[in-house]
Amino acid sequence: MNLRANIITNSVSVVILLILYFASRAKTLRDRPEDKLFSIMVFGVMLGSIMEALTYVIDGRTFTGARILNYILNTFIYSANMLLPFFLMIYVDICFYGKIERIMKYYKPQIIVGIIMIAMNVVNFFFPISYVITKANVYERRWFSYAYYAVILFYFISIFVMMQQYKKRHGARVFYKIGIFVVPVIIGTGLQFLFYGLSLAWLSSAIGLVGLFMVQQNEMAYIDPLVNTYNRQYLDHILSSWLSQNRKFVGVMMDIDRFKAINDGFGHTEGDRALKTVAKILKEASAGGEWLFRFAGDEFIVLKLSDVPSGLDDYMKEVIGRIEEFNAAAHAYELSISYGISFFSEGNADTFMKEMDERMYQMKEIHHREKEEASSEAMFTID
């Protein structure tokens, strides 16, 4: 690739990334670790694009400090090329699990490999095995440079495996289609690997980050930010989709008993924590195939494609068991839910939703009476 083509390609990358950065600043949740990591990736790719264009500008030109500058620029490019998929892997993991402490626990091999490869960048100054800058200040690739491509592939495979594991345990994250943000990077990096002198890695990385930003926007539109489940808007979408396909499914609507008492007695912060706890229980009880939505306030809905009305029976047994385990741990308050199950084989969404709602409130009334009777018995015993 000639100098003019390289500058144009990397300039397009920088323009895309500048637009992406200012668009991402409009997001409301800017303090999340994943948002900060996304910004780091944007600036890293932007610097990589600029520095690669500079290496083409100074390549073959001799002036004071030219070779040192060329080494510095290429050292950054080699490191950033490898670190982008590493950060991408960490980013997706944090988005899925929300726990930074997982990184050292589950990604030690990836971290060690990254440290080794960065160390090899330093070694290359003294023993040019990845690339060499000749006395004429011309860049030449060496055999060890291919190891960086292998590491990049290793990180992409790690992303794929992690997403598959999450899907197996918790169900698919609908909006995280790996091809949207990984495939452009793989194609660009692969072409640059096959055709020496071609410069597409940074432009393809910029396109991949645009795809990742689109994923973020879809998640923000359809994911409840407090409990990290699908929201009512996406519930309407799924119901509409299944009805149009004449699918049979079963649903359960759940409501936290005496949730107002938790808010009034322990504060809204603890009320939010109770909502998150219930959402976590509902997620972890899933055996696969259940779709979890926060419907409104302290109400949740779970849907599952099923040909029989008992399609959620095992799931609800697991949910109740986990709630009992929570209560047995002697927290400041106990959790209890009322729920109503409905099976859809024909009709419309309104009837289906109304049936779940009515059955849930029937159970809630039973729980309310049981609570009152228990209180009366306690008072009678004291008297």
Secondary structure, 3 states (H helix, E strand, C coil): CCHHHHHHHHHHHHHHHHHHHHHHCCCCCCCCHHHHHHHHHHHHHHHHHHHHHHHHHHCCCCCCCHHHHHHHHHHHHHHHHHHHHHHHHHHHHHHHHCCCCHHHHHCHHHHHHHHHHHHHHHHHHHCCCCEEECCCCCEEECCCHHHHHHHHHHHHHHHHHHHHHHHHHHCCCCCCCHHHHCHHHHHHHHHHHHCCCCCCHHHHHHHHHHHHHHHHHHHHHHECCCCCCECHHHHHHHHHHHHHCCCCEEEEEEEECCHHHHHHHHCHHHHHHHHHHHHHHHHHCCCCCCEEEEEECCEEEEEEECCCCCCCHHHHHHHHHHHHHHHHCCCCCCCCEEEEEEEECCCCHHHHHHHHHHHHHHHHHHHHHHHHHHHHHHHHHHC
